Amino acid sequence: MKFRSSLALAAAAALALSLVGCTGGGGNAASSGAATGACAASPKAGGKIVVGKQNETLSLSPYATPGGFGDTEALNMIFETLVRMDPTGKTQDIVGGIADTWSVADNGLSYTFHIRDGAKFSNGRAVTPEDVKYSLDNWSNPDKSQWAAFARGYKGTTVVDTSTVRVEMSEPIGGFLYSLAMVTAAILPAKEAEAAGAAFFDAPIGSGPFVVDKWVKGSSISFTKNPDYWDKKAPLLDEVDFRFITDDNTRSLALRSGDVQMVDSVPWSQVQSLKSDAALSIQQFKIPSWILLSLNNKKGPLGDQKVRQALSLAIDRDAVNKKIYFGMGEKPNSMLPRLRYDADASKITPTPYDLSKAKSLIADSGYADGFTANLEYPSGNAAFDSLAAVLQDAWAKLGVTVKLLPEDQATLSKNFTGGTYDIMLPYAFAASDVPIPDEFAEFYAVKGSTNGFFTWWNDPAIQADVLKFTGTTDDAKRAELWPPIQKAMLEAQPAINVLNLPLVNGHSTKVCGFTTNPIGQSTFTTTWIAG
């Protein structure tokens, strides 16, 4: 995302995520807990699953996602894009969605897509080239979409014939297919959307595997199987219900009791305990997720690079990983989560714990006498409660007095995008929307609607390098250009990556075939219930 798309203020606030791969392909191969014989049987259709979700769905519009992951997870159930990221998570490849084939001009200035036979909306109407043009034109319009920055380079769409469109570009964009694979570029039914206006997004019509059945805002959202989905082998389930359970303990208790059959974001302190339950299974997905600690660079001391570097150096990440995340995290060597093209630790060293150097940097900064700041973070999150206390104690050693303010997600999003915060953990779950650096590199480094992803930081030299990287379509060249940017952004430290983290799900051993795409999102198309 580019963090993106959310690219326009509120849009950026809609963080969603992506798979992490080193420098090439690879997958987010899930490692499961206890094996279950039930899932060794042949998959069967039918049934319902209830999923306890940490993040609430606040919007069903691809153009505005204030609920971040909670919104995009729901949107991916009901909408489909021209192309998708591999839904199995086994690769970082782009695969077909509404389009079954496509080609790219040698100069990167046009993309031609063929709409697959059988692609229909949930009202039974066939998807047309006019629907594609309408949707992409809206997606790219900053007056209509908060994610319009993801459409950089998009010039327009031409209807070639009854099943073909050609997307024209004003400039080549290296990650453009990944932008089209994000649900913010969902294909909508043009006539129906225009006729309904804003009300369309209360019960939207999409071409994805499921249809919205009932949305109880603040409580739950349920989906039923779309009988007109183009893949006649999917989905297997008749119904999927998302129940919003933001409190970690309540979510785990619901799983243990059988009130829900799956939970996302298993509390770190409970992973081992849940693994020991023979009726449950744990899956870890390696995606580009991280503990994002945002610093408001327009707030006095946080605009001083030495202060920002000191705050990062004062964090004992090994201790945080061991005591709070039970060794499941990874020390980062980037300000961003681990993404394709990243240099490894032998080339760019992870940020060390160096309290002496941190104190020296504070002494040399314009704030040698210290300062006070508020730290806002998601309430109801045991790990963040502990982390906030650790940060408060660590920074006190630098003369920084921190007031802890646990808040609900709506308040955090408002303060984050509005720039009223000092220091913030803005999301209970932060991840990239794509497995490549383009999204967040632009979010932070390129001047625009996200204001340095709401840090209000900018460095013209880094911005120029990022624009060169994102405007290059040659993969080998992109792999060469990225590591110096990775290093420069880490040194500039406009925000802090505390740890890279996996996505951890827990579910009943009777839940089979669950997968996520490279950024940790699932459409539940291969999920089934055994027994």
C-alpha positions, 0 to 999 in steps of 0.5 A: 500500500504505497500504504497506500492506497489508502493513498489519500489520507483515509486510504492510507489508513487502510492497511492491508498486507502481503507475502514476503519473499526474499528477492525472488518468488517463494511463498508464504508457506504456512506451517501447521500445528497438529496434523488432522486425519480428517483433512486427509479426506477428499474436500467436500462442499457445503457447510458454514464457518464462523471466523473471529476477526480482530479487525472490524469491517467499517466500509464495503467500498473499495475506494475508502477503507478506514478499517484497514485489513478489516475492510480489505478482507471483506472486500476480497470476499465479494469483489474480484480484480482483473488479475490477482496475487496467487490465492494459494500463497505458494508464489508471489506471482500474478494470476488471472482474475476476471481476466484470464489472459493478458499481455504487456507492451515491450515499452510498458505503456499498455496492457491488454486484458481478455475478460474470461468467459463466464465472468459474472456479477452476483446478480447474474449479469456478465462482466463487460469491458465497459464495467472494467473501464468504468471501474478503473477510471473511478479507481484512478480518480482522486475525487472518487478513490482514496487509493488513486495514487496506486493508479500512478501512470494510468492514462485510460482504458480503451474498449477493444471488443466485447471481451477485450480492454487495453489499459494505456499508460502515461509512463511505465510503472514497475509494480502496476500489475500488483496495483491492479491486483489489489481490491481497491481496483475491484471491478464494479457493475457500472450501471448498477453502481451508478444507479445506486450511488453511495448506497451501492456500498451498503450491499454491493454487487461484485463478481467475487466468490461470495455475496454479502448476506447480512452486515451488522455494523460493529458486530459481524458480517456474513457472506453466502456462496455466489452461485455465479462465480466463474470458478465452478469448483469454488467456493466449497463453503455455503457460508462464511461469517466474520464476527468482530472480536477485537479483544485478544482473550475473548477471541481465543476463548471463542475458539476454545469453546467452539463458538467460532471455528477460526480466529485470525491474529492469535495472541502471541502469549497463547500460541503454545497453549492453543497448539497443545489443544488436540482439537485445534491447529495453528498456522503461521503465514510468512507475509510482509507484516511488521510492528509499525511505530509511526513518528509524527515528524512535524512534532518538534523533536520527532522532526530531528533525525538524531532523535528518531534514530535514538528512539529506535536504538533504545529498543531491545528488540531481542528482549521484545521478541522473546518476552512479548512475541515468544520468539516468533518475530524477526529483527528488521534491517528495513524501516518497512516489512521484509519485501522482495528485492530487500538486501539481507542482513549481511549487506544491511545490518539490522538495527542493534540495541545500543543505549549508549549510542542512543543517549549520545544522539539525544545529547547531540540533538536539539533536545538534549534535555529530553521531551514529553510525548504521547504514545497512542496504540490499539486498546484490547491488545495484550501484546501492545499493552506490554510493548507500550510499557517497554517503550515507555521504560526504554525511552525514559532512559533517554530523558523522554517522558511518554504518556500511554494512550490505548484507543479504539481503531476509529480514534487511532485512524482519525488521529493518524491521518489527521496528524494530531498524534506524537508517536503511534502504533496505528494498527493492531495488524500492519502489513503491505498490500503487495509483496513488492516495495513500491507501495510503502516506498511511495507512501513514505518517500513521494510527496502526495496525499499520504504526507509521508504515510502520515509522518510528514517526512520527505527527503528529495534525494530519496524521493528521486530514487524511489520514483526511478525504482517504481518507474522501472519495469526491468526486474533485474534493474529493480533488484539493483535499485532497491537496496540503496533505498532500503538503507537510506530510508532506514537511516532517515528513520521517519518511522520505526519497524520494531519487528517483522511478524508472521500472520498466525491463525488458529482453527478447529482441526475440522477446518481444512484447506485454508490458504492466504495469498502473499499478503495474508488475505483469504477468499476461503475458496478452498476451505472446507469442513471435515466430518 
